[in-house]
Amino acid sequence: MRPVQSRYKSIEDNVEGQPTQKKEDWKIQKAALKEKFPDGWQPRKKLSPDALAGIRALHEQFPEDYTTEVLANKFEVSPEAIRRILRSKWEPSPEEEERRQERWFNRGKQVWSRWAELGKKPPTRWRDEGIERKPYRRRAQYEEEDDGGLSETGNNRLIARSKLAKNLM
């Protein structure tokens, strides 16, 4: 009969009856994460650098109000993502921070350009950057006039763009 293995006992008996040492806590945690995420950590939703700073600031100032669960619900990410954000001590260098802000700014322009194509009015910040709303209905009418009506692939493309834009928001 095999002995029941428990990670909570300090000494266990292995199959031969010899005592074995308990694994260290970090090794247990690492093995659990490897089992949970075999391909590594790849979150579905990525947060902007400003959102990451906001999460850290809220938790630091009001830890009893902004727990991991509350922050996960508020920012619509998993509690594991919040745990990793709060645990992380990495600070970007000034050059890296500038590059990160530029990448997120360009991403914002792309997202709002897609929304503007679908007829949604961009916020003032993006309108100041030159992103203008192209009303969806008018755009569809212009395409109908240009090629004698929307083709099935053109209509499918518009539907796919709207779904993509909603997912990016």
N, C-alpha and C positions, 0 to 999 in steps of 0.2 A: 504494500500500500504506500502511495506517494504522500509525503507530508504536504499539508496545505501551506502555500507560500503567502506570506503577508509582508508588505513593504513597511509596515508599522512596527514590527519587532526589530529589536536591535541585533539579535543573533538568530539565525534560522538554521535548520538542519538541511543539508543538501541530500541528494539521493543516497550517498554512501553513509550518511549519519554524521559527517564532519560539519562542524559549525562554520558558517560563512558570515562575512561582515555585511551589514546593511549598506545599500547603495546610498550615496550622498543625495541630498534633496535635489540639487541642481541636475544630477544625472537622471533622476526619476522624471523631473519636469521636462528635460530635453527629450527623453524617450517618449513621453506622452505627446509632446508637440510634434515629434517626428511621425508618430502614429496618426495624429490628427491631420497633419499637413505633410504628406509624403513627398510632394513636389516642392516644398518650401512655402513660405508665406507669400501669397499673392492676393492682396485684398481686392474686392470687386470695385469699391469706390475709393478714389484717391482724393484726399483733402488738400486744399491749398495751404501754402506756408502760413498764411494769416489765420486760417482755421486751426491749424496745429498749435500756433501760439495762443490762440484764444482758448483752446481746450486746456492747455497747461496753466494759463492764467486763472481760469475759472476754478479749476481743481485746487490750485495753490491757495487762492484767496478764500474759497468757501468749500473745503473738503467734505464737510458733512452734508451740504446741500447738493453739490455736484459730484455725486459718486460715479463710479464707472458705468453703472446701469443707466443713470439719468443722462450722462453725457452720450452714451451709445444711442439712446432713444432720440435725444435732441439733434444729434448730427447724423442720424440714420446710418450708422456703421455698427459693426459687431463689437461686443464688449472686449473681445480679444484685440481688436484694433486700438481701442481706447487704452487698454492695458499697456500695449506696446508703445503708444505715443507718450503716456505718462512716465513709463520706465526709461525711455530714451533720454540720453544726456547729450546727444550729438548737437553741436552748434555749427552752422556753416560759416566758412570764412566770408569776409565782406564781398570778395569777388564771386564766390559761389552763391551767396544770397542775392546778389544783383542778377546773376544768370537765372536763378530760380524764379525771381519775380518777373523777369522778362519772358520766360517760358509760360508762366501762368497768365501773363497779360496777353500773349499771342494766342493762347488757348481760349481765353475769354473772347477775343476778337473773332476767332473761328466759330465758336458756339453761337455768338450773337449774330454773326453773318448768316448762319443757317436759320436761326429763328426769324431774322428779318426777311429772308427769302420766303418763309412760310407765312408772313404777314404779321408777325408779332412785333410790337413797338419796342425797340431797344431802350434801355435806361439812358439817362442823359450822358453818363460817362462814355458810353459806346457811341452815342450819336455825335458827341464832340470828337470822337476818333474817326468819323466819316462813315459810320455804318448807318445806312438809311433803310427805313422800312419799305419793302416792296409789297404792296397789298397782294395777298394770295389770289383773290378773285380776279383782279385786274391782270396779274401775271398769267393766270390760266387763260384769260380771254385773249391776251396778246399771243400766246402760243397757239391757240386755236386759229387765230387769224393768219399766223405765219405759215403753219403747215396743214391747214384745213381741218384742224381738230386734234385733240390730244390722242396720241397713240396709246395702246395698252401699256407698252413699256415705259412711256413718259409718265403715265398716271401711277404706275407701280413705283417708279423712281421717286415721285413726290411723296407717296405714302411711306416709303422706306426712309426718306430724309426726315419726315416729321417724326417717325418713331425713333430715329437716331438722335434727333435733337432733344426729344423728351428724355431719352436715356442719359444724355450728357448733362442735363440740368440736375 
